[in-house]
Amino acid sequence: NNAPLYMRLNTLFFENSLESCCKRYYSWAYIECAGENAVTPSGYFPNWGGTSGTAEKCLNDGELLPEYMQNDPDTWLMDSVEK
């Protein structure tokens, strides 16, 4: 019951889980919001400058995913290379 009164009166602000709350309201900082409960995002992301040591233009490797892309997966991650 720490939510402000206007949020308690209008339940549209509430989500069923921390994950869905973070995705809805803090998608730009998802990992920071969800903390240790964060689900590591996956998908293809741009490999600018070959930072991974490979010439591939798009990668799907969570180990190489930059933190700023992890924090905003809706902007940076794609389901396929064609997008």
N, C-alpha and C positions, 0 to 999 in steps of 0.2 A: 504493500500500500504506500510505496514511496512516490508513486506517480502523481503529478499535479492533478488537481480537481478536474480540469477540462478534459484530461485524458481518461480519467475514471468514468466520467459522464458519457464520453463518446468512445465506445470500445473499438472503433475502427483503428485506433492507434496500436492495439495489442496484437501480438503474434503468438502462435502456439509453441514456439521454441526459440531459443537464443539464436540458432542458425538462421531461421527465417526472419527474425527481427534484424539481425546484422545485415543480411542480404537486402532487405527492403530499405532500411534507413541508413546504413553505413556501407553500401557496396564498395565505395571508394576506399574503405579502410576495413574490409571484412576480417582479415587475419587479426588485426589489432583488436577489433570489437569482440570476436568470438574467442580469442585467446587459445588456451589449450584444448578447447572444444572444437576448434576450427577444422572443417573438412578441407583438406588440401585440394585446391581446384586443379582441374586437368583440362587439357585442350592444346590446340596448336597456337603458337605465339611467334611473333617476328624475331628473327635472329639477326639484328642489325650489326653489321661490322664483323660477323663471324666470331662473336665473343665466346662461343663454345668450342672454338678450334675446328669447326667444320664449315664448309661452304654452303651447307643447306640454308635456304631462306626462311623456312618455317620449321620449328621443332615442337615435339610433344614429349618433353622430358621434365618432370617436376623438379628434378635435382638442379636443373639449369635455369629454372624460371626465376627471373629477377623479383625481388621483394615488392617493388612498386606494381608489378603485374599480378602478383599474388593478392595484393591488397585491393585490386580493382579488376577481378577476373571477367566481369561482364563487358568491360571495355576491350580487354586485351586478348582473351582466349576465344578461339573459334572451334567448332565441332569438326571441321574438315579443312584441308589445305585450299580447297576451291573457293572458300569465302574470302 
